[in-house]
């Protein structure tokens, strides 16, 4: 797990964990977890922050789905 102080003024701290675990002989499972501690500005901007993180997770899923559909030699 990586834990660091966020460079953004919206968070006091942020941490993320992204284990990749075997899921059968030819598959794996990628789990991405993020935790943040917002400051007063971050709490006020929570709807925008939520939208931003939702987009990150959605785009990551699209990327891995596309990579999964490419045959490997």
N, CA, C and O atoms as a CHARMM CRD file, in Angstrom:
* protein
*
  292
    1    1 UNK  N      0.84400  -1.17600   0.00000 PROA 1      0.00000
    2    1 UNK  CA     0.00000   0.00000   0.00000 PROA 1      0.00000
    3    1 UNK  C      0.88800   1.23900   0.00000 PROA 1      0.00000
    4    1 UNK  O      1.86300   1.31700   0.74800 PROA 1      0.00000
    5    2 UNK  N      0.55400   2.17100  -0.81700 PROA 2      0.00000
    6    2 UNK  CA     1.31000   3.41500  -0.88700 PROA 2      0.00000
    7    2 UNK  C      0.54700   4.47600  -0.11700 PROA 2      0.00000
    8    2 UNK  O     -0.66400   4.62300  -0.28800 PROA 2      0.00000
    9    3 UNK  N      1.24300   5.21100   0.72200 PROA 3      0.00000
   10    3 UNK  CA     0.61000   6.25800   1.51100 PROA 3      0.00000
   11    3 UNK  C      1.48000   7.50100   1.40000 PROA 3      0.00000
   12    3 UNK  O      2.67900   7.45700   1.67500 PROA 3      0.00000
   13    4 UNK  N      0.87900   8.58900   1.00200 PROA 4      0.00000
   14    4 UNK  CA     1.65600   9.81800   0.85600 PROA 4      0.00000
   15    4 UNK  C      0.74000  11.01500   1.04600 PROA 4      0.00000
   16    4 UNK  O     -0.48400  10.90100   0.97600 PROA 4      0.00000
   17    5 UNK  N      1.34400  12.14500   1.28400 PROA 5      0.00000
   18    5 UNK  CA     0.57200  13.37700   1.36100 PROA 5      0.00000
   19    5 UNK  C      0.25900  13.83000  -0.05700 PROA 5      0.00000
   20    5 UNK  O      1.13800  13.86900  -0.91700 PROA 5      0.00000
   21    6 UNK  N     -0.98200  14.16600  -0.28600 PROA 6      0.00000
   22    6 UNK  CA    -1.41100  14.57100  -1.62300 PROA 6      0.00000
   23    6 UNK  C     -0.87900  15.95600  -1.95500 PROA 6      0.00000
   24    6 UNK  O     -0.84900  16.83000  -1.08900 PROA 6      0.00000
   25    7 UNK  N     -0.46000  16.16700  -3.19100 PROA 7      0.00000
   26    7 UNK  CA     0.03600  17.48000  -3.58000 PROA 7      0.00000
   27    7 UNK  C     -1.09800  18.48100  -3.81400 PROA 7      0.00000
   28    7 UNK  O     -0.84600  19.67600  -3.96900 PROA 7      0.00000
   29    8 UNK  N     -2.33300  18.00500  -3.84000 PROA 8      0.00000
   30    8 UNK  CA    -3.46900  18.88700  -4.08100 PROA 8      0.00000
   31    8 UNK  C     -3.91700  19.54400  -2.78400 PROA 8      0.00000
   32    8 UNK  O     -3.83100  18.92300  -1.72500 PROA 8      0.00000
   33    9 UNK  N     -4.39100  20.77900  -2.83900 PROA 9      0.00000
   34    9 UNK  CA    -4.84800  21.43800  -1.61700 PROA 9      0.00000
   35    9 UNK  C     -6.21000  20.93200  -1.13800 PROA 9      0.00000
   36    9 UNK  O     -6.72000  21.42300  -0.13100 PROA 9      0.00000
   37   10 UNK  N     -6.81000  19.96400  -1.83300 PROA 10     0.00000
   38   10 UNK  CA    -8.12900  19.45400  -1.45300 PROA 10     0.00000
   39   10 UNK  C     -8.06100  18.31900  -0.44700 PROA 10     0.00000
   40   10 UNK  O     -9.06200  17.99800   0.19200 PROA 10     0.00000
   41   11 UNK  N     -6.88700  17.70500  -0.29800 PROA 11     0.00000
   42   11 UNK  CA    -6.74800  16.55000   0.58100 PROA 11     0.00000
   43   11 UNK  C     -5.65400  16.76600   1.61000 PROA 11     0.00000
   44   11 UNK  O     -4.62100  17.37100   1.32200 PROA 11     0.00000
   45   12 UNK  N     -5.89200  16.26900   2.79900 PROA 12     0.00000
   46   12 UNK  CA    -4.85800  16.25300   3.82400 PROA 12     0.00000
   47   12 UNK  C     -3.89900  15.11600   3.52100 PROA 12     0.00000
   48   12 UNK  O     -2.68400  15.27200   3.63600 PROA 12     0.00000
   49   13 UNK  N     -4.45000  13.96400   3.13300 PROA 13     0.00000
   50   13 UNK  CA    -3.63200  12.82000   2.74400 PROA 13     0.00000
   51   13 UNK  C     -4.42400  11.91500   1.80600 PROA 13     0.00000
   52   13 UNK  O     -5.64800  12.01000   1.70700 PROA 13     0.00000
   53   14 UNK  N     -3.70200  11.04500   1.12900 PROA 14     0.00000
   54   14 UNK  CA    -4.31900  10.08600   0.21200 PROA 14     0.00000
   55   14 UNK  C     -3.48900   8.80900   0.22400 PROA 14     0.00000
   56   14 UNK  O     -2.27700   8.84300   0.43400 PROA 14     0.00000
   57   15 UNK  N     -4.15300   7.69100  -0.00100 PROA 15     0.00000
   58   15 UNK  CA    -3.46100   6.40400  -0.07900 PROA 15     0.00000
   59   15 UNK  C     -4.14200   5.57600  -1.14800 PROA 15     0.00000
   60   15 UNK  O     -5.34000   5.71300  -1.39100 PROA 15     0.00000
   61   16 UNK  N     -3.36200   4.71100  -1.78600 PROA 16     0.00000
   62   16 UNK  CA    -3.94700   3.81200  -2.76300 PROA 16     0.00000
   63   16 UNK  C     -3.29400   2.44400  -2.64100 PROA 16     0.00000
   64   16 UNK  O     -2.14600   2.31600  -2.21600 PROA 16     0.00000
   65   17 UNK  N     -4.04500   1.44200  -3.02100 PROA 17     0.00000
   66   17 UNK  CA    -3.58800   0.06200  -2.98300 PROA 17     0.00000
   67   17 UNK  C     -4.06200  -0.57600  -4.27700 PROA 17     0.00000
   68   17 UNK  O     -5.22800  -0.43100  -4.64200 PROA 17     0.00000
   69   18 UNK  N     -3.18000  -1.28000  -4.97800 PROA 18     0.00000
   70   18 UNK  CA    -3.56700  -1.87100  -6.25700 PROA 18     0.00000
   71   18 UNK  C     -2.91400  -3.23600  -6.43500 PROA 18     0.00000
   72   18 UNK  O     -1.98800  -3.39200  -7.23100 PROA 18     0.00000
   73   19 UNK  N     -3.40500  -4.22700  -5.68500 PROA 19     0.00000
   74   19 UNK  CA    -2.85500  -5.57000  -5.85200 PROA 19     0.00000
   75   19 UNK  C     -3.30900  -6.20800  -7.16500 PROA 19     0.00000
   76   19 UNK  O     -4.42200  -5.97200  -7.63500 PROA 19     0.00000
   77   20 UNK  N     -2.43900  -7.00700  -7.73600 PROA 20     0.00000
   78   20 UNK  CA    -2.75300  -7.82400  -8.90600 PROA 20     0.00000
   79   20 UNK  C     -2.60300  -9.27100  -8.43900 PROA 20     0.00000
   80   20 UNK  O     -1.51500  -9.70000  -8.05600 PROA 20     0.00000
   81   21 UNK  N     -3.70400 -10.01400  -8.47700 PROA 21     0.00000
   82   21 UNK  CA    -3.71100 -11.36100  -7.93800 PROA 21     0.00000
   83   21 UNK  C     -4.06600 -12.37400  -9.02000 PROA 21     0.00000
   84   21 UNK  O     -4.87700 -12.09200  -9.90200 PROA 21     0.00000
   85   22 UNK  N     -3.46000 -13.54600  -8.94800 PROA 22     0.00000
   86   22 UNK  CA    -3.76400 -14.61800  -9.90100 PROA 22     0.00000
   87   22 UNK  C     -5.23200 -15.00800  -9.78400 PROA 22     0.00000
   88   22 UNK  O     -5.78200 -15.09100  -8.68500 PROA 22     0.00000
   89   23 UNK  N     -5.85500 -15.24400 -10.93200 PROA 23     0.00000
   90   23 UNK  CA    -7.25700 -15.66900 -10.99100 PROA 23     0.00000
   91   23 UNK  C     -7.36800 -16.75100 -12.07200 PROA 23     0.00000
   92   23 UNK  O     -8.04200 -16.57000 -13.08600 PROA 23     0.00000
   93   24 UNK  N     -6.70500 -17.85100 -11.83700 PROA 24     0.00000
   94   24 UNK  CA    -6.64800 -18.91800 -12.83000 PROA 24     0.00000
   95   24 UNK  C     -5.31000 -18.90700 -13.53800 PROA 24     0.00000
   96   24 UNK  O     -4.48900 -18.02000 -13.30600 PROA 24     0.00000
   97   25 UNK  N     -5.08200 -19.89600 -14.40800 PROA 25     0.00000
   98   25 UNK  CA    -3.76900 -20.01500 -15.05100 PROA 25     0.00000
   99   25 UNK  C     -3.45100 -18.91300 -16.06600 PROA 25     0.00000
  100   25 UNK  O     -2.27800 -18.64400 -16.32900 PROA 25     0.00000
  101   26 UNK  N     -4.45700 -18.28200 -16.63100 PROA 26     0.00000
  102   26 UNK  CA    -4.20100 -17.27700 -17.67500 PROA 26     0.00000
  103   26 UNK  C     -4.86700 -15.94200 -17.38700 PROA 26     0.00000
  104   26 UNK  O     -4.98300 -15.10700 -18.28400 PROA 26     0.00000
  105   27 UNK  N     -5.30600 -15.72500 -16.15400 PROA 27     0.00000
  106   27 UNK  CA    -6.01300 -14.49200 -15.81400 PROA 27     0.00000
  107   27 UNK  C     -5.50000 -13.91700 -14.50000 PROA 27     0.00000
  108   27 UNK  O     -4.90200 -14.61900 -13.68400 PROA 27     0.00000
  109   28 UNK  N     -5.74400 -12.63900 -14.31900 PROA 28     0.00000
  110   28 UNK  CA    -5.42800 -12.00400 -13.04700 PROA 28     0.00000
  111   28 UNK  C     -6.53600 -11.01400 -12.70200 PROA 28     0.00000
  112   28 UNK  O     -7.32900 -10.61300 -13.55500 PROA 28     0.00000
  113   29 UNK  N     -6.56700 -10.63900 -11.44500 PROA 29     0.00000
  114   29 UNK  CA    -7.54500  -9.66400 -10.97000 PROA 29     0.00000
  115   29 UNK  C     -6.78700  -8.44600 -10.45700 PROA 29     0.00000
  116   29 UNK  O     -5.89000  -8.55500  -9.62100 PROA 29     0.00000
  117   30 UNK  N     -7.16500  -7.29500 -10.97400 PROA 30     0.00000
  118   30 UNK  CA    -6.57700  -6.01400 -10.57100 PROA 30     0.00000
  119   30 UNK  C     -7.61100  -5.29300  -9.71200 PROA 30     0.00000
  120   30 UNK  O     -8.72200  -5.02600 -10.16900 PROA 30     0.00000
  121   31 UNK  N     -7.25500  -4.98100  -8.48600 PROA 31     0.00000
  122   31 UNK  CA    -8.15000  -4.27000  -7.58000 PROA 31     0.00000
  123   31 UNK  C     -7.49200  -2.94000  -7.22000 PROA 31     0.00000
  124   31 UNK  O     -6.35000  -2.90900  -6.76000 PROA 31     0.00000
  125   32 UNK  N     -8.20800  -1.85900  -7.42900 PROA 32     0.00000
  126   32 UNK  CA    -7.65400  -0.52800  -7.16500 PROA 32     0.00000
  127   32 UNK  C     -8.49900   0.13200  -6.08800 PROA 32     0.00000
  128   32 UNK  O     -9.68700   0.38300  -6.28900 PROA 32     0.00000
  129   33 UNK  N     -7.89000   0.41200  -4.95200 PROA 33     0.00000
  130   33 UNK  CA    -8.57200   1.07500  -3.84000 PROA 33     0.00000
  131   33 UNK  C     -7.87700   2.39500  -3.53800 PROA 33     0.00000
  132   33 UNK  O     -6.64900   2.48300  -3.51500 PROA 33     0.00000
  133   34 UNK  N     -8.68400   3.40600  -3.31000 PROA 34     0.00000
  134   34 UNK  CA    -8.16100   4.73400  -2.99300 PROA 34     0.00000
  135   34 UNK  C     -8.86600   5.24100  -1.74100 PROA 34     0.00000
  136   34 UNK  O    -10.07900   5.09100  -1.59000 PROA 34     0.00000
  137   35 UNK  N     -8.10400   5.83100  -0.86800 PROA 35     0.00000
  138   35 UNK  CA    -8.66800   6.47500   0.32500 PROA 35     0.00000
  139   35 UNK  C     -8.12500   7.88800   0.42200 PROA 35     0.00000
  140   35 UNK  O     -6.94000   8.12000   0.18700 PROA 35     0.00000
  141   36 UNK  N     -8.98200   8.82600   0.76400 PROA 36     0.00000
  142   36 UNK  CA    -8.55000  10.22300   0.90100 PROA 36     0.00000
  143   36 UNK  C     -9.09300  10.79800   2.19900 PROA 36     0.00000
  144   36 UNK  O    -10.13300  10.37500   2.70300 PROA 36     0.00000
  145   37 UNK  N     -8.37600  11.75600   2.71600 PROA 37     0.00000
  146   37 UNK  CA    -8.83900  12.55200   3.85000 PROA 37     0.00000
  147   37 UNK  C     -8.94800  13.98400   3.35600 PROA 37     0.00000
  148   37 UNK  O     -7.93500  14.67300   3.22900 PROA 37     0.00000
  149   38 UNK  N    -10.16700  14.44400   3.07500 PROA 38     0.00000
  150   38 UNK  CA   -10.31800  15.79700   2.52800 PROA 38     0.00000
  151   38 UNK  C    -10.17700  16.86100   3.60800 PROA 38     0.00000
  152   38 UNK  O    -10.47900  16.63200   4.77900 PROA 38     0.00000
  153   39 UNK  N     -9.71300  18.02500   3.18300 PROA 39     0.00000
  154   39 UNK  CA    -9.74300  19.18000   4.08200 PROA 39     0.00000
  155   39 UNK  C    -11.08300  19.89400   3.86500 PROA 39     0.00000
  156   39 UNK  O    -11.95800  19.34800   3.19200 PROA 39     0.00000
  157   40 UNK  N    -11.26300  21.07500   4.40400 PROA 40     0.00000
  158   40 UNK  CA   -12.54600  21.79300   4.28100 PROA 40     0.00000
  159   40 UNK  C    -12.88900  22.07400   2.81800 PROA 40     0.00000
  160   40 UNK  O    -14.04400  21.93800   2.41300 PROA 40     0.00000
  161   41 UNK  N    -11.88800  22.46500   2.02600 PROA 41     0.00000
  162   41 UNK  CA   -12.15000  22.70400   0.60000 PROA 41     0.00000
  163   41 UNK  C    -12.52100  21.41400  -0.12000 PROA 41     0.00000
  164   41 UNK  O    -13.39600  21.40800  -0.98600 PROA 41     0.00000
  165   42 UNK  N    -11.85300  20.32300   0.24200 PROA 42     0.00000
  166   42 UNK  CA   -12.13900  19.03400  -0.36900 PROA 42     0.00000
  167   42 UNK  C    -13.54500  18.55000  -0.05800 PROA 42     0.00000
  168   42 UNK  O    -14.21500  17.97600  -0.91700 PROA 42     0.00000
  169   43 UNK  N    -13.99000  18.78100   1.16800 PROA 43     0.00000
  170   43 UNK  CA   -15.36700  18.39700   1.52800 PROA 43     0.00000
  171   43 UNK  C    -16.37400  19.23300   0.75200 PROA 43     0.00000
  172   43 UNK  O    -17.41100  18.71900   0.33100 PROA 43     0.00000
  173   44 UNK  N    -16.08500  20.50200   0.56100 PROA 44     0.00000
  174   44 UNK  CA   -16.99800  21.36300  -0.19000 PROA 44     0.00000
  175   44 UNK  C    -17.05600  20.95300  -1.66300 PROA 44     0.00000
  176   44 UNK  O    -18.09300  21.09900  -2.31000 PROA 44     0.00000
  177   45 UNK  N    -15.94600  20.44300  -2.18900 PROA 45     0.00000
  178   45 UNK  CA   -15.89600  20.04400  -3.59200 PROA 45     0.00000
  179   45 UNK  C    -16.13900  18.55500  -3.80000 PROA 45     0.00000
  180   45 UNK  O    -15.81000  18.01800  -4.85700 PROA 45     0.00000
  181   46 UNK  N    -16.70900  17.88400  -2.80700 PROA 46     0.00000
  182   46 UNK  CA   -16.90300  16.43400  -2.86900 PROA 46     0.00000
  183   46 UNK  C    -17.63200  15.95800  -4.13100 PROA 46     0.00000
  184   46 UNK  O    -17.22000  14.94400  -4.69400 PROA 46     0.00000
  185   47 UNK  N    -18.68400  16.62500  -4.60800 PROA 47     0.00000
  186   47 UNK  CA   -19.33500  16.13700  -5.83200 PROA 47     0.00000
  187   47 UNK  C    -18.39800  16.10900  -7.03900 PROA 47     0.00000
  188   47 UNK  O    -18.46200  15.18300  -7.84800 PROA 47     0.00000
  189   48 UNK  N    -17.53900  17.10400  -7.16600 PROA 48     0.00000
  190   48 UNK  CA   -16.58700  17.11700  -8.28900 PROA 48     0.00000
  191   48 UNK  C    -15.50300  16.06300  -8.10600 PROA 48     0.00000
  192   48 UNK  O    -15.09000  15.41700  -9.06900 PROA 48     0.00000
  193   49 UNK  N    -15.04500  15.89100  -6.87600 PROA 49     0.00000
  194   49 UNK  CA   -14.03200  14.88400  -6.60000 PROA 49     0.00000
  195   49 UNK  C    -14.57200  13.49300  -6.89300 PROA 49     0.00000
  196   49 UNK  O    -13.88200  12.66500  -7.48700 PROA 49     0.00000
  197   50 UNK  N    -15.79200  13.24200  -6.47900 PROA 50     0.00000
  198   50 UNK  CA   -16.41800  11.94600  -6.72000 PROA 50     0.00000
  199   50 UNK  C    -16.51900  11.68000  -8.22600 PROA 50     0.00000
  200   50 UNK  O    -16.24900  10.57000  -8.68400 PROA 50     0.00000
  201   51 UNK  N    -16.90000  12.67700  -8.97100 PROA 51     0.00000
  202   51 UNK  CA   -17.01500  12.55100 -10.42500 PROA 51     0.00000
  203   51 UNK  C    -15.65600  12.25600 -11.06100 PROA 51     0.00000
  204   51 UNK  O    -15.54900  11.42600 -11.96400 PROA 51     0.00000
  205   52 UNK  N    -14.62400  12.94100 -10.58000 PROA 52     0.00000
  206   52 UNK  CA   -13.26700  12.73700 -11.10100 PROA 52     0.00000
  207   52 UNK  C    -12.81200  11.29500 -10.86300 PROA 52     0.00000
  208   52 UNK  O    -12.34500  10.63500 -11.79100 PROA 52     0.00000
  209   53 UNK  N    -12.94300  10.80400  -9.62900 PROA 53     0.00000
  210   53 UNK  CA   -12.50000   9.44600  -9.32000 PROA 53     0.00000
  211   53 UNK  C    -13.32800   8.41100 -10.06700 PROA 53     0.00000
  212   53 UNK  O    -12.79200   7.39300 -10.50400 PROA 53     0.00000
  213   54 UNK  N    -14.61200   8.65200 -10.21700 PROA 54     0.00000
  214   54 UNK  CA   -15.45900   7.73100 -10.97900 PROA 54     0.00000
  215   54 UNK  C    -14.92100   7.61600 -12.41100 PROA 54     0.00000
  216   54 UNK  O    -14.85500   6.51800 -12.96300 PROA 54     0.00000
  217   55 UNK  N    -14.54300   8.73600 -13.00200 PROA 55     0.00000
  218   55 UNK  CA   -13.98500   8.72500 -14.35500 PROA 55     0.00000
  219   55 UNK  C    -12.67200   7.96000 -14.42300 PROA 55     0.00000
  220   55 UNK  O    -12.42600   7.23800 -15.39000 PROA 55     0.00000
  221   56 UNK  N    -11.82600   8.10900 -13.40900 PROA 56     0.00000
  222   56 UNK  CA   -10.55300   7.37300 -13.37700 PROA 56     0.00000
  223   56 UNK  C    -10.79900   5.87100 -13.35900 PROA 56     0.00000
  224   56 UNK  O    -10.18000   5.12700 -14.11900 PROA 56     0.00000
  225   57 UNK  N    -11.69900   5.42900 -12.49700 PROA 57     0.00000
  226   57 UNK  CA   -11.99500   4.00100 -12.40700 PROA 57     0.00000
  227   57 UNK  C    -12.63400   3.49500 -13.70300 PROA 57     0.00000
  228   57 UNK  O    -12.29600   2.40800 -14.17000 PROA 57     0.00000
  229   58 UNK  N    -13.53500   4.25300 -14.27800 PROA 58     0.00000
  230   58 UNK  CA   -14.19800   3.85700 -15.52100 PROA 58     0.00000
  231   58 UNK  C    -13.16900   3.72400 -16.64500 PROA 58     0.00000
  232   58 UNK  O    -13.17500   2.73800 -17.38200 PROA 58     0.00000
  233   59 UNK  N    -12.29700   4.70800 -16.77100 PROA 59     0.00000
  234   59 UNK  CA   -11.30000   4.68600 -17.83800 PROA 59     0.00000
  235   59 UNK  C    -10.30200   3.54200 -17.65500 PROA 59     0.00000
  236   59 UNK  O     -9.87000   2.93800 -18.63700 PROA 59     0.00000
  237   60 UNK  N     -9.93200   3.24100 -16.41200 PROA 60     0.00000
  238   60 UNK  CA    -9.02400   2.13200 -16.15500 PROA 60     0.00000
  239   60 UNK  C     -9.66600   0.82200 -16.58300 PROA 60     0.00000
  240   60 UNK  O     -9.00700  -0.02300 -17.18800 PROA 60     0.00000
  241   61 UNK  N    -10.95000   0.64700 -16.27500 PROA 61     0.00000
  242   61 UNK  CA   -11.66300  -0.55500 -16.70200 PROA 61     0.00000
  243   61 UNK  C    -11.69600  -0.68500 -18.21100 PROA 61     0.00000
  244   61 UNK  O    -11.50500  -1.77800 -18.74300 PROA 61     0.00000
  245   62 UNK  N    -11.92900   0.39400 -18.89500 PROA 62     0.00000
  246   62 UNK  CA   -11.92900   0.37500 -20.36900 PROA 62     0.00000
  247   62 UNK  C    -10.56100  -0.00400 -20.91700 PROA 62     0.00000
  248   62 UNK  O    -10.45300  -0.78100 -21.86600 PROA 62     0.00000
  249   63 UNK  N     -9.52300   0.55000 -20.31300 PROA 63     0.00000
  250   63 UNK  CA    -8.16900   0.26100 -20.76800 PROA 63     0.00000
  251   63 UNK  C     -7.85300  -1.22700 -20.61300 PROA 63     0.00000
  252   63 UNK  O     -7.35200  -1.85700 -21.54500 PROA 63     0.00000
  253   64 UNK  N     -8.14600  -1.78700 -19.43800 PROA 64     0.00000
  254   64 UNK  CA    -7.83800  -3.19400 -19.21400 PROA 64     0.00000
  255   64 UNK  C     -8.73200  -4.11100 -20.03500 PROA 64     0.00000
  256   64 UNK  O     -8.28100  -5.17300 -20.46500 PROA 64     0.00000
  257   65 UNK  N     -9.97400  -3.73600 -20.26500 PROA 65     0.00000
  258   65 UNK  CA   -10.84000  -4.53700 -21.12600 PROA 65     0.00000
  259   65 UNK  C    -10.29000  -4.56800 -22.54300 PROA 65     0.00000
  260   65 UNK  O    -10.30900  -5.61700 -23.18800 PROA 65     0.00000
  261   66 UNK  N     -9.80400  -3.44200 -23.03500 PROA 66     0.00000
  262   66 UNK  CA    -9.23600  -3.37100 -24.38300 PROA 66     0.00000
  263   66 UNK  C     -7.95200  -4.19300 -24.45800 PROA 66     0.00000
  264   66 UNK  O     -7.71600  -4.89400 -25.44200 PROA 66     0.00000
  265   67 UNK  N     -7.12300  -4.10500 -23.41500 PROA 67     0.00000
  266   67 UNK  CA    -5.86600  -4.86200 -23.41000 PROA 67     0.00000
  267   67 UNK  C     -6.15700  -6.36000 -23.35300 PROA 67     0.00000
  268   67 UNK  O     -5.42900  -7.16400 -23.93400 PROA 67     0.00000
  269   68 UNK  N     -7.22500  -6.72400 -22.65100 PROA 68     0.00000
  270   68 UNK  CA    -7.56800  -8.14000 -22.50700 PROA 68     0.00000
  271   68 UNK  C     -8.02400  -8.73300 -23.83700 PROA 68     0.00000
  272   68 UNK  O     -7.83600  -9.92600 -24.07700 PROA 68     0.00000
  273   69 UNK  N     -8.61700  -7.92300 -24.69500 PROA 69     0.00000
  274   69 UNK  CA    -9.15300  -8.43900 -25.95700 PROA 69     0.00000
  275   69 UNK  C     -8.07200  -8.61200 -27.03400 PROA 69     0.00000
  276   69 UNK  O     -8.34100  -9.18000 -28.09300 PROA 69     0.00000
  277   70 UNK  N     -6.87300  -8.13500 -26.77300 PROA 70     0.00000
  278   70 UNK  CA    -5.77300  -8.28000 -27.73500 PROA 70     0.00000
  279   70 UNK  C     -5.13000  -9.64300 -27.54800 PROA 70     0.00000
  280   70 UNK  O     -4.64700  -9.95400 -26.45900 PROA 70     0.00000
  281   71 UNK  N     -5.11600 -10.46800 -28.60300 PROA 71     0.00000
  282   71 UNK  CA    -4.50600 -11.80800 -28.44800 PROA 71     0.00000
  283   71 UNK  C     -3.01500 -11.69800 -28.17900 PROA 71     0.00000
  284   71 UNK  O     -2.32800 -10.85000 -28.74900 PROA 71     0.00000
  285   72 UNK  N     -2.52600 -12.56200 -27.30500 PROA 72     0.00000
  286   72 UNK  CA    -1.09300 -12.59300 -27.01300 PROA 72     0.00000
  287   72 UNK  C     -0.44900 -13.69800 -27.83800 PROA 72     0.00000
  288   72 UNK  O     -1.06500 -14.73700 -28.07100 PROA 72     0.00000
  289   73 UNK  N      0.77700 -13.48300 -28.27700 PROA 73     0.00000
  290   73 UNK  CA     1.45400 -14.50000 -29.11000 PROA 73     0.00000
  291   73 UNK  C      1.79100 -15.75600 -28.33800 PROA 73     0.00000
  292   73 UNK  O      2.35800 -16.69300 -28.90000 PROA 73     0.00000
